[in-house]
Amino acid sequence: MKLAPLAILAVAALSLTGCSAVTDLLYKESESTFFDAAELRSDWAKADTVGWLPDDASEISIRESTEGDPAVMRFSSDDGLATDDCAQTERLSIPVFVDDWMPDDDDIIKITTVWACGNWAVASIDGYWLGWTPSAPGEQEVAPAS
């Protein structure tokens, strides 16, 4: 009978952590936000994969797998991509993840060209940038060697 209060406390604790924390745990995903590119470069474990991220990038949101490569990133930038690290090509892939801050699927499907930046595909959409990895092999073949 003493388990009932413990069960109530456990449910309450899960409720306080929020639905997204439970979802992240169940689906093996995590979400991160960064104020700017400098914060991302110092705090994100996979920062070395986004050398193309402009120095003025801000309002950065990332949803990623906790077990590997799949990730999607949204950011704002007036300068745009460091295109020496990227090449424009036909879009062959779409993001693996979905989040509230992402455009509708229909808007993503309407993207016809992307910047191939290493393992990432990146596109400008609705005044911000959206990038995802892994990109399709055909996109990766076009990306400049880093």
N, C-alpha and C positions, 0 to 999 in steps of 0.2 A: 504494500500500500504506500510505502514511502517513495516509490518510483513516480507516482503521479505528479508531485510537485517538481521533480527533476525533468519530467517530460514537458511540463508547462514551461519551465525555464528554458529548455532547449528550443522549443518552438518560438518562444519570445525572442531568444537570441538570434535565431535565423531570421525572424521578421525584422529585427532591427538592422541586420546587415543589408537588407534590401534584396529585392528580387533579382537584381542584376548579379549580385555576388553568387547567389545560388545557381543562376543560369550559367555564369562563367565556370563554376566548378563542375556542373553536370556536362556541359558541352566542351570543356577544356579550351576555353577562350578567355582572353583578358582584354580589357580596354584601358587605354592610357590617354591622357591629355597633357599637352605641353604648351606653355605660353609662347615659346618661340624656338627657332632652330638651335640656338645655343643651349637651351635647357634640354632639348631632345638629345643633342650630341653628348651632353654630359651624363644624362640619366637613363637613356634607352639602351638596352643590351644589344640591339640590332642596328645601332646608328651607323655602323660601318657599311651597311647595305644601301644607304641612301646618300651617297656622295653628291648626287644630283640635286638634293634639296637646297633651294636657294637660301642664302644667309638671312634674307628678310622674311622667311616663312614664319607664320604666326598662327594662332588658333588651331593647333595641330591636334587631331584626334586619330587614334589608331585602335583597331580591333584586330587581334591576332590570335593564332593558335598558341597554346602553351606547350605544344609538342612538336613544333616544326615551323616550316616556312610560311604557310598561308597567312596573309595580312592584308588589310586595307587601310589606307591613310587619306585623310582629308586635311588640307591646309590652305591658308590664304597667302598670297604673295603678289606684290606689285612688280617685282623683277622677273618672275617666271623661272623656268628651269635653267639649270646650268647645262645648256644643250650640247656642250662639248662632250658630255658624258652620255648623251642620248641621241637617238636617230628616230625620225618620224616614220611611221609605218601603218599599215592597215591594222585595225583592231581585230584580233583573233581570239581574245580571252575576255572574261568578265570576272569581277570580284567573287571570291568564294563566300565572304561574309556579308551580312546585312546589318545595318545599324540605323538608329533614328536620324543620325546626321548625314546619312547617305542620300543621294538622289533616288527617285523612284526607279524601279527596274526598267520601265519604258524609256526613261531618259538615258540610262546607261546603254541600252541596246541601240539607241540612236547615235551613239558615238561611233564614228567611222574610222577615225585615225587616232593613234596614240603615240606618245613618245616612248620608245623602247629604251629603258635605262637599266642595263644589267638584267637582273631577274624581274624587274618591275615594269609594268605598263602604267603610264601616267597620262592623264587628259585634263584639259581645262573644261570646266562645266559650270554654268550658272555663276560665274564670277569667282570661283575657287578652283583648286586642283584636287583631283582624286587619283590616287595611285593604288595599285594592287600587285601582289605577288602570290603565287608564281604567275608569270605571264606565259603565253603559249610559246612552244619551241620556235615557231616561225617569227615571233616578235623578238625573242632572245637572239636569234641568228643575226638580226639587223643591228642590235645594240653594239656600240663601239666597245672594244676590249678595254677593261679598266686596269 
